[in-house]
Amino acid sequence: MNIKRNHPSLGRTMVVRGFDCFDTPPIALEPLFIHEPLLVGVTAICEPFAGAGNLVTAMRGRGLIVHASDIQHRGCPDSITLDFLKMSKRPSGCDVLLSNPPYAETMTMIEHAFQLGFRIVVFLLKANFASTEERYERLHPTGHLRRVHVLAERLQDMHDANFTGKKSSQPAEHSWFVFDRSYRGPAILNPVSIKNPHATMPWQPLGRCAQCRQTYPRQRSTSRFCSDTCRQRAHRVTLRRKLA
């Protein structure tokens, strides 16, 4: 019997693979947290495709509160078993979602995340994610794709966790796609390196946030804050001073 190959991975069909379980190397996080201004000041993150917990453990190691879950339990510490598409509300005090989702359902996951009220969605995806006709119709007209951090190197050791045969090197290139519900405009491409995560392009000026004092890649020469969070905090400080 011929089985139709639907989004094949390593030559195996989805029927054979079951759930997409790809354990992400934690080193993928470093350039993202260095270069993404929307993550500055974030204290809580939802990871609904936690798998074995690679990203969860790494983010908790950064001092973040991580609400971890997955459709099946694969050993992630302090996680729950939950189908993300059946999640009816986001975790209290958490409006940022960061994960490596099932690739075939990514658009549905993004739309559901915004319906739940998540402000920022950050997904690790194949570099060519934005290039299909379906995403031209569903993704780009909204303008919520704010930045794409293109990884210079391929992520090794990211294989289908259910595959027990010989594993080859990673054949796909990946990028961090940052979706901002409040943004409506063109996406910005930002090349980053895993081997040299602090590196910036010669044309990419760094600013120092007037609120948290951390450096960040400026998108405009007049920019004073690394994120909306810092802008709001500075505004509240100004108001308190005026009322004092």
Residue frames relative to the residue before (quaternion, step in Angstrom):
aa qw qx qy qz dx dy dz
M 1.0000 0.0000 0.0000 0.0000 0.00 0.00 0.00
N 0.3239 -0.7416 0.5574 0.1853 3.55 -0.93 0.91
I 0.1904 -0.7772 0.5929 0.0907 3.56 -0.75 1.10
K 0.4411 -0.6994 0.4958 0.2654 3.55 -0.78 1.03
R 0.3375 -0.7416 0.5464 0.1937 3.57 -0.86 0.96
N 0.0313 -0.7984 0.6001 -0.0374 3.54 -0.47 1.25
H 0.8108 -0.1408 0.0265 0.5676 3.58 -0.38 1.27
P 0.0174 -0.8475 0.5304 0.0016 3.63 0.62 1.07
S 0.1055 -0.7689 0.6284 0.0530 3.55 -1.17 0.67
L 0.8320 -0.0550 -0.0177 0.5518 3.54 -0.65 1.17
G 0.7006 -0.5001 0.2684 0.4324 3.58 1.03 0.80
R 0.6511 0.5004 -0.3244 0.4695 3.62 1.24 0.11
T 0.4841 -0.6924 0.4598 0.2735 3.54 -0.97 0.88
M 0.6407 -0.5205 0.4003 0.3980 3.55 -1.30 0.34
V 0.5821 0.5755 -0.3698 0.4396 3.60 1.13 -0.63
V 0.6943 0.4552 -0.2621 0.4920 3.56 1.00 -0.86
R 0.6965 0.5066 -0.2775 0.4257 3.56 0.95 -0.93
G 0.2791 -0.7286 0.5682 0.2616 3.57 0.92 -0.87
F 0.7999 -0.1774 0.1620 0.5499 3.60 -0.95 -0.85
D 0.4781 -0.6399 0.5182 0.3057 3.55 -1.13 0.71
C 0.0651 0.7995 -0.5892 0.0965 3.59 -0.41 1.24
F 0.1367 0.7825 -0.5888 0.1493 3.55 -0.14 1.31
D 0.2681 -0.7866 0.5393 0.1359 3.56 -0.51 1.22
T 0.2985 -0.8025 0.4991 0.1332 3.56 -0.45 1.27
P 0.4506 -0.6695 0.5133 0.2919 3.62 -0.87 0.88
P 0.4965 -0.6925 0.4293 0.2994 3.64 -0.72 0.99
I 0.5540 0.6259 -0.4036 0.3720 3.62 1.12 -0.47
A 0.5481 0.6243 -0.3956 0.3916 3.60 1.22 -0.36
L 0.6196 0.5864 -0.3376 0.3978 3.60 1.17 -0.54
E 0.5925 0.6433 -0.3725 0.3103 3.58 0.96 -0.85
P 0.7189 0.4153 -0.2915 0.4751 3.66 0.64 -0.91
L 0.5973 0.5714 -0.3685 0.4254 3.60 1.10 -0.59
F 0.7202 0.4392 -0.2615 0.4691 3.59 0.78 -1.00
I 0.6229 0.5280 -0.3461 0.4620 3.59 1.14 -0.46
H 0.8132 0.3406 -0.1332 0.4527 3.58 0.86 -0.98
E 0.6713 0.4961 -0.3223 0.4464 3.63 1.14 -0.26
P 0.3237 -0.7922 0.4846 0.1808 3.62 -0.30 1.23
L 0.6155 0.5719 -0.3554 0.4095 3.62 1.09 -0.57
L 0.6560 0.4986 -0.3179 0.4691 3.61 1.23 -0.26
V 0.4952 0.6470 -0.4341 0.3842 3.58 1.26 -0.14
G 0.8144 0.2248 -0.1879 0.5009 3.56 -0.79 1.02
V 0.5027 0.6382 -0.4340 0.3894 3.60 1.24 -0.09
T 0.1752 -0.8134 0.5498 0.0732 3.59 -0.89 0.93
A 0.7869 0.2120 -0.1089 0.5691 3.60 1.20 -0.48
I 0.0521 -0.7983 0.5995 -0.0247 3.56 -0.97 0.94
C 0.2934 -0.7243 0.5974 0.1800 3.54 -1.13 0.74
E 0.0503 -0.7774 0.6270 0.0022 3.58 -0.89 1.00
P 0.0699 -0.8707 0.4864 0.0213 3.63 0.12 1.25
F 0.7055 0.3480 -0.2533 0.5630 3.61 1.29 0.06
A 0.0423 0.8980 -0.4366 0.0336 3.51 1.02 0.99
G 0.2008 -0.8030 0.5384 0.1583 3.60 1.04 -0.62
A 0.8117 -0.1796 0.1694 0.5293 3.57 -0.84 -1.01
G 0.5781 -0.6466 0.3450 0.3587 3.58 1.26 -0.13
N 0.2666 0.7970 -0.5089 0.1864 3.61 1.17 0.36
L 0.7287 0.4095 -0.2424 0.4926 3.57 0.75 -1.04
V 0.6072 0.5682 -0.3503 0.4310 3.58 1.04 -0.76
T 0.6837 0.4853 -0.2855 0.4643 3.58 0.81 -1.02
A 0.6643 0.5082 -0.3078 0.4536 3.58 0.95 -0.88
M 0.6821 0.4742 -0.2982 0.4699 3.60 0.93 -0.82
R 0.6257 0.5109 -0.3436 0.4790 3.58 1.04 -0.67
G 0.6104 0.5512 -0.3388 0.4570 3.56 1.15 -0.61
R 0.6452 0.4914 -0.3090 0.4968 3.57 1.26 -0.36
G 0.5895 -0.5992 0.3572 0.4073 3.56 1.28 0.03
L 0.4990 0.6657 -0.4184 0.3645 3.59 1.26 0.20
I 0.4009 -0.6385 0.5908 0.2873 3.53 -1.24 0.52
V 0.0490 -0.8146 0.5779 -0.0108 3.60 -0.63 1.10
H 0.2159 -0.7512 0.6151 0.1036 3.56 -0.75 1.13
A 0.0564 -0.8531 0.5175 -0.0340 3.56 -0.11 1.33
S 0.1263 0.7663 -0.6227 0.0952 3.53 -1.10 0.82
D 0.0038 -0.7710 0.6356 0.0386 3.55 -1.34 0.15
I 0.6291 -0.5576 0.3924 0.3731 3.54 -1.25 0.42
Q 0.7651 0.0682 -0.0843 0.6347 3.57 1.29 -0.34
H 0.4751 -0.6838 0.4730 0.2880 3.57 -1.06 0.74
R 0.0201 -0.8127 0.5816 -0.0288 3.58 -0.76 1.09
G 0.7571 -0.4322 0.2062 0.4443 3.56 1.11 0.62
C 0.4230 0.7024 -0.4819 0.3090 3.61 1.20 0.08
P 0.4494 -0.7037 0.4744 0.2789 3.62 -0.74 0.99
D 0.8612 0.0712 -0.0601 0.4996 3.56 -1.15 0.72
S 0.4748 0.6376 -0.4637 0.3912 3.54 0.81 1.07
I 0.3103 -0.7276 0.5752 0.2085 3.54 -1.31 0.29
T 0.4498 -0.6567 0.5289 0.2943 3.56 -1.27 0.39
L 0.2476 0.7651 -0.5445 0.2386 3.58 -0.50 1.21
D 0.3757 -0.6769 0.5896 0.2302 3.54 -1.04 0.88
F 0.4580 -0.7199 0.4433 0.2748 3.58 -0.54 1.14
L 0.6643 0.5155 -0.3141 0.4408 3.59 0.97 -0.78
K 0.6689 0.4405 -0.3001 0.5181 3.59 1.30 -0.15
M 0.4318 0.6717 -0.4791 0.3645 3.58 1.27 0.11
S 0.2334 -0.8172 0.5175 0.0998 3.58 -0.69 1.09
K 0.7909 0.0394 -0.0533 0.6083 3.60 1.22 -0.25
R 0.5006 -0.6563 0.4734 0.3076 3.53 -1.13 0.64
P 0.6406 -0.5271 0.3758 0.4129 3.61 -1.16 0.44
S 0.5851 -0.6070 0.4120 0.3457 3.55 -1.03 0.79
G 0.8406 0.1655 -0.1412 0.4961 3.56 -0.90 0.95
C 0.6642 0.4675 -0.2969 0.5021 3.59 1.25 0.24
D 0.0478 0.8143 -0.5761 0.0526 3.58 -0.65 1.09
V 0.6160 0.4950 -0.3546 0.4997 3.58 1.25 0.48
L 0.0994 -0.7835 0.6127 0.0290 3.57 -0.88 1.00
L 0.0336 0.7963 -0.6000 0.0691 3.59 -0.83 1.00
S 0.2637 0.7761 -0.5284 0.2209 3.57 -0.70 1.06
N 0.3654 -0.6209 0.6231 0.3044 3.48 -1.48 -0.11
P 0.1325 -0.8645 0.4813 0.0589 3.62 0.09 1.28
P 0.6362 -0.4523 0.4242 0.4591 3.58 -1.31 0.03
Y 0.4570 -0.7518 0.3955 0.2636 3.55 -0.40 1.24
A 0.6717 0.5365 -0.3144 0.4026 3.59 0.86 -0.95
E 0.7589 0.3649 -0.1900 0.5049 3.61 1.12 -0.62
T 0.2882 0.8214 -0.4698 0.1468 3.59 1.25 0.20
M 0.6621 0.5078 -0.3265 0.4440 3.61 0.83 -0.90
T 0.6453 0.5103 -0.3176 0.4715 3.58 0.97 -0.82
M 0.6429 0.5262 -0.3178 0.4569 3.58 1.02 -0.80
I 0.6442 0.5173 -0.3209 0.4632 3.60 0.97 -0.84
E 0.6774 0.4959 -0.2916 0.4585 3.56 0.86 -0.96
H 0.6553 0.5000 -0.3153 0.4703 3.59 1.00 -0.81
A 0.6249 0.5489 -0.3375 0.4407 3.60 0.99 -0.81
F 0.6794 0.4688 -0.2925 0.4828 3.60 0.93 -0.83
Q 0.6095 0.5411 -0.3488 0.4627 3.59 1.10 -0.63
L 0.6675 0.4911 -0.2922 0.4773 3.59 1.12 -0.67
G 0.5774 -0.6230 0.3627 0.3832 3.58 1.25 -0.19
F 0.3721 0.7046 -0.5201 0.3074 3.59 1.18 0.31
R 0.3974 -0.7310 0.5142 0.2080 3.55 -0.97 0.93
I 0.7920 0.1312 -0.0228 0.5958 3.56 0.97 -0.95
V 0.0444 -0.7638 0.6436 0.0198 3.58 -1.02 0.88
V 0.0433 -0.7932 0.6071 -0.0201 3.57 -0.73 1.11
F 0.0033 -0.8163 0.5749 -0.0549 3.57 -0.57 1.18
L 0.3304 -0.6852 0.6115 0.2176 3.54 -1.14 0.74
L 0.0798 0.8213 -0.5499 0.1291 3.57 -0.46 1.23
K 0.6336 -0.4803 0.4219 0.4357 3.53 -1.30 0.19
A 0.6088 -0.6197 0.3623 0.3377 3.54 -1.00 0.87
N 0.7132 0.4439 -0.2634 0.4743 3.60 1.11 -0.58
F 0.2491 0.8254 -0.4844 0.1483 3.59 1.25 0.27
A 0.7542 0.4463 -0.2271 0.4247 3.59 0.83 -0.96
S 0.6142 0.6438 -0.3083 0.3365 3.59 1.22 -0.06
T 0.5671 0.6045 -0.4085 0.3821 3.65 1.14 0.23
E 0.6522 -0.5274 0.3794 0.3905 3.56 -1.26 0.40
E 0.6231 0.5508 -0.3401 0.4391 3.57 1.02 -0.81
R 0.7068 0.4472 -0.2690 0.4776 3.58 0.90 -0.89
Y 0.5433 0.5799 -0.3980 0.4584 3.55 1.21 -0.39
E 0.7131 0.4412 -0.2443 0.4870 3.57 1.04 -0.81
R 0.7881 0.3598 -0.1765 0.4672 3.63 0.90 -0.88
L 0.7521 0.4244 -0.2132 0.4568 3.58 1.01 -0.77
H 0.7667 0.4462 -0.2356 0.3969 3.57 0.52 -1.17
P 0.6282 0.5504 -0.3774 0.4000 3.68 0.87 -0.68
T 0.6365 0.5377 -0.3402 0.4359 3.63 1.07 -0.60
G 0.3050 -0.7916 0.4802 0.2231 3.58 1.15 -0.61
H 0.4432 0.7279 -0.4337 0.2926 3.60 1.24 0.26
L 0.5511 0.5767 -0.4133 0.4391 3.60 1.22 -0.22
R 0.1575 -0.8502 0.5002 0.0471 3.56 -0.26 1.29
R 0.8103 -0.0430 0.0633 0.5809 3.58 0.90 -0.92
V 0.1374 -0.7407 0.6495 0.1029 3.52 -1.28 0.54
H 0.1648 -0.7775 0.6027 0.0709 3.56 -0.57 1.20
V 0.1939 -0.8245 0.5273 0.0680 3.55 -0.18 1.34
L 0.3163 -0.7638 0.5352 0.1739 3.59 -0.59 1.15
A 0.4238 -0.7311 0.4804 0.2349 3.57 -0.73 1.09
E 0.7712 0.3104 -0.1603 0.5322 3.57 1.06 -0.76
R 0.5122 -0.6158 0.4952 0.3366 3.55 -1.19 0.49
L 0.4335 -0.6873 0.5219 0.2597 3.55 -1.09 0.75
Q 0.2122 -0.7886 0.5665 0.1105 3.55 -0.50 1.17
D 0.7984 0.3060 -0.2374 0.4610 3.56 -1.32 0.38
M 0.5500 0.5525 -0.4422 0.4435 3.59 1.08 0.59
H 0.1894 0.7949 -0.5371 0.2094 3.52 0.08 1.35
D 0.6536 -0.4712 0.4092 0.4283 3.51 -1.32 0.27
A 0.4024 -0.7608 0.4577 0.2233 3.57 -0.49 1.22
N 0.6748 0.4989 -0.2967 0.4557 3.61 1.17 -0.50
F 0.5665 0.6004 -0.3815 0.4160 3.58 1.29 -0.10
T 0.1737 -0.8277 0.5303 0.0588 3.58 -0.65 1.12
G 0.5443 0.6323 -0.3987 0.3808 3.60 1.24 -0.04
K 0.7348 -0.3709 0.3040 0.4796 3.55 -1.29 -0.31
K 0.2422 -0.7943 0.5471 0.1048 3.56 -0.81 1.05
S 0.2878 -0.7607 0.5623 0.1495 3.53 -0.85 1.02
S 0.6658 -0.4583 0.3703 0.4578 3.57 -1.27 -0.04
Q 0.6229 -0.5648 0.3934 0.3719 3.57 -1.20 0.56
P 0.2675 -0.8136 0.4961 0.1430 3.64 -0.55 1.12
A 0.7167 0.4704 -0.2491 0.4506 3.61 1.18 -0.41
E 0.3667 -0.6826 0.5836 0.2428 3.53 -1.27 0.57
H 0.1744 -0.8070 0.5599 0.0696 3.55 -1.05 0.75
S 0.1030 -0.7604 0.6378 0.0655 3.52 -1.34 0.41
W 0.4026 -0.6504 0.5749 0.2905 3.53 -1.30 0.38
F 0.1544 -0.7842 0.5984 0.0558 3.58 -0.67 1.15
V 0.1444 -0.8064 0.5725 0.0344 3.57 -0.68 1.15
F 0.0926 -0.7985 0.5948 0.0017 3.57 -0.58 1.22
D 0.1081 -0.7956 0.5961 -0.0032 3.55 -0.82 1.09
R 0.4016 -0.7592 0.4597 0.2259 3.58 -0.44 1.23
S 0.7117 0.4559 -0.2592 0.4674 3.59 1.07 -0.68
Y 0.6146 0.5631 -0.3382 0.4368 3.59 1.29 -0.16
R 0.0301 0.7704 -0.6368 0.0036 3.55 -1.13 0.67
G 0.5107 0.6197 -0.4438 0.3978 3.54 -0.20 1.29
P 0.7076 -0.4412 0.3216 0.4485 3.58 -1.24 -0.19
A 0.4845 -0.6579 0.4954 0.2948 3.55 -1.16 0.59
I 0.3057 -0.7310 0.5844 0.1754 3.55 -1.21 0.64
L 0.2797 -0.7428 0.5861 0.1630 3.58 -0.92 0.95
N 0.0183 -0.8007 0.5980 -0.0297 3.55 -0.88 0.99
P 0.2391 -0.7872 0.5495 0.1458 3.64 -0.32 1.16
V 0.0005 0.7922 -0.6092 0.0372 3.57 -0.90 0.99
S 0.2972 -0.7611 0.5573 0.1480 3.53 -1.28 0.45
I 0.4277 -0.6791 0.5359 0.2621 3.56 -1.01 0.84
K 0.6752 0.5039 -0.2932 0.4519 3.57 0.97 -0.86
N 0.7868 0.1311 -0.0574 0.6004 3.57 1.10 -0.68
P 0.0756 -0.8841 0.4580 0.0530 3.60 0.67 1.13
H 0.6724 0.5013 -0.3094 0.4483 3.62 1.10 -0.52
A 0.4906 0.6832 -0.4273 0.3316 3.59 1.23 -0.19
T 0.1002 -0.7647 0.6335 0.0624 3.55 -1.15 0.71
M 0.5667 -0.5870 0.4502 0.3628 3.52 -1.24 0.39
P 0.6228 -0.5705 0.3755 0.3817 3.63 -1.09 0.60
W 0.7025 0.4574 -0.2565 0.4811 3.59 1.14 -0.63
Q 0.6226 0.5649 -0.3269 0.4317 3.58 1.29 -0.09
P 0.1966 -0.8155 0.5323 0.1141 3.62 -0.09 1.23
L 0.2981 -0.7360 0.5806 0.1797 3.54 -1.10 0.74
G 0.1531 -0.7731 0.6087 0.0919 3.53 -1.02 0.81
R 0.3316 -0.6960 0.5831 0.2561 3.56 -1.29 0.18
C 0.4628 -0.7128 0.4605 0.2564 3.54 -0.65 1.16
A 0.4495 -0.7135 0.4776 0.2465 3.57 -0.85 1.01
Q 0.6946 0.4569 -0.2761 0.4822 3.59 1.24 -0.32
C 0.8178 0.2323 -0.1157 0.5137 3.62 0.57 -1.13
R 0.3942 -0.7662 0.4223 0.2815 3.59 1.36 -0.17
Q 0.4962 0.6295 -0.4548 0.3881 3.61 1.17 0.30
T 0.4890 -0.6481 0.4926 0.3135 3.57 -1.18 0.61
Y 0.0211 0.7900 -0.6112 0.0421 3.55 -1.16 0.65
P 0.5388 -0.6164 0.4542 0.3513 3.62 -1.15 0.52
R 0.3233 -0.7660 0.5259 0.1795 3.57 -0.59 1.13
Q 0.2852 -0.7385 0.5861 0.1726 3.55 -1.05 0.81
R 0.7685 0.1475 -0.0994 0.6146 3.58 1.28 -0.43
S 0.5696 -0.6216 0.4142 0.3431 3.58 -1.05 0.68
T 0.6957 0.4709 -0.2650 0.4734 3.59 1.18 -0.56
S 0.4200 0.7347 -0.4489 0.2869 3.58 1.29 -0.04
R 0.1502 -0.8055 0.5697 0.0630 3.60 -0.94 0.91
F 0.7766 0.2933 -0.1432 0.5389 3.58 1.18 -0.50
C 0.4957 -0.6880 0.4547 0.2722 3.56 -1.09 0.76
S 0.8087 0.0523 0.0023 0.5858 3.60 1.16 -0.46
D 0.6494 -0.4959 0.3983 0.4168 3.54 -1.32 0.22
T 0.5938 0.5814 -0.3597 0.4242 3.57 1.09 -0.69
C 0.6892 0.4633 -0.2800 0.4816 3.58 0.87 -0.95
R 0.6123 0.5470 -0.3491 0.4518 3.59 1.04 -0.71
Q 0.6744 0.4881 -0.2892 0.4726 3.58 0.96 -0.89
R 0.6382 0.5221 -0.3319 0.4582 3.59 1.00 -0.78
A 0.6525 0.5063 -0.3120 0.4696 3.58 0.97 -0.83
H 0.6314 0.5316 -0.3304 0.4579 3.57 1.05 -0.78
R 0.6578 0.5053 -0.3140 0.4619 3.59 0.96 -0.82
V 0.6164 0.5370 -0.3376 0.4666 3.59 1.06 -0.74
T 0.6495 0.5187 -0.3079 0.4629 3.57 0.97 -0.89
L 0.6528 0.5156 -0.3136 0.4579 3.58 0.96 -0.85
R 0.6481 0.5184 -0.3232 0.4547 3.58 0.96 -0.88
R 0.6476 0.5207 -0.3202 0.4550 3.58 1.00 -0.80
K 0.6557 0.5135 -0.3119 0.4573 3.58 1.02 -0.80
L 0.6998 0.4678 -0.2614 0.4724 3.57 1.10 -0.77
A 0.5633 0.6277 -0.3850 0.3748 3.59 1.23 -0.43
